[in-house]
Amino acid sequence: MSKGIFPIDRFESLRTPFYYYDMELLHRTLDAINHEAHRYEGFVVHYAVKANANQKILRAIRQAGLGADCVSGGEIEACVRAGFPASRIVYAGVGKSDWEINLGLDHDIFCFNVESLPELEVINLLAAARGKTARVAFRLNPNVGAHTHSNITTGLAENKFGIAMGDMLTVIERAKQMKNICVVGLHFHIGSQILDMGDFQALCNRINELQDILERHHIRLEHINVGGGLGVDYQHPNRVPLPDFKTYFSTYARHLKLRPGQTLHFELGRAVVAQMGSLITRTLYIKEGAVKKFAIVDAGFTDLIRPALYQAYHKIENISSNEPLDTYDVVGPICESTDVFAKQTDLNCCHRGDLLAIRSAGAYGEIMASQYNCRQLPAGYTSDEL
């Protein structure tokens, strides 16, 4: 049990559901990232803001020296508010609107990760109108599969992301003809919640092949961006609070053949913040069904959508009880049958008013919350402020 990590006495006065963020674990995680990444020359880590854009968390990540990987204008604005230098911000996304591109140009961000030729043409036009030169990296679709949920793979030819490998040379040559474009690198991202390092090794092999092709055409790029994707242990958040950053970075160091002077960029999101966050919810009712027992809580998929969207597993703990275990379906109040956090899960015997902690919810939790059923968005509290 992990009841000791939660200030339960302070939770009692707070309106549930809410997110609780363990800042000590975040700092440990950031220290581990920096320790392992800095073992290798030219490794640069950006935080994927889409995982969690809570301002208190963003400021801590910025203070640790990470850059930012943004996928919207709103994320760029959030990072600027949190103090990230524009020179450490990259902007990806398959559908960048004009105002978002102009925002990146006005802030002179490090680079745009471009996903299509039409997008490149628009960036060139908008940069010309502002008298700017836009730095771009081309996101290539490497057609590399990842051992993860089908909804969060991004590197297959069938996915909407990136430029086809066969178009790489054509797009780079076209960019060279544009007066307001400077090509600085290549960008890749094959998916999320990846625990099999063989997937990252396969990406390295593909990048090596593509770089060989570029060299045969006398093209040398300054930056390679391999995205993120490193997963976390949702089954054992107490036993394995930190992802395997050592093996992750060493996989790239061993298998990716960087050219002299090249910088290697990473975009870690889930691996940075998932384990630090828990959704705290209060038990409303214990309902005895015909064939099972339900713990009905005040959180729903409006607060944490991952179980409904991906059938994702999150460990759930009754942090109010030390009674013997009983078996429950943990469900929320939303008027949808998919509003289920767990089926047939063992919890210390639950009663009305007990607080449950839904663990490993720091990534894609608060940031994906909605107001369906006219529900209020959940608050987010850090351990520093409670």
Secondary structure, 3 states (H helix, E strand, C coil): CCHHHCCHHHHCCCCCCEEEECHHHHHHHHHHHHHHHCCCCCEEEEEEHHHCCCHHHHHHHHHCCCEEEECCHHHHHHHHHHCCCHHHEEECCCCCCHHHHHHHHHHCCCEEEECCHHHHHHHHHHHHHHCCCEEEEEEEECCCCCCCCHHHECCCCCCCCCEEHHHHHHHHHHHHCCCCEEEEEEECCCECCECCHHHHHHHHHHHHHHHHHHHHCCCCCCEEECCCCECCCCCCCCCCCCCCHHHHHHHHHHHCCCCCCCEEEEEECHHHHCCCEEEEEEEEEEEECCCCEEEEECCCCCCCCHHHHHCCCCCEEECCCCCCEEEEEEECCCCCCCCEEEEEEEEECCCCCCEEEECCCCCCCHHHCCCHHHCCCCEEEECCCC
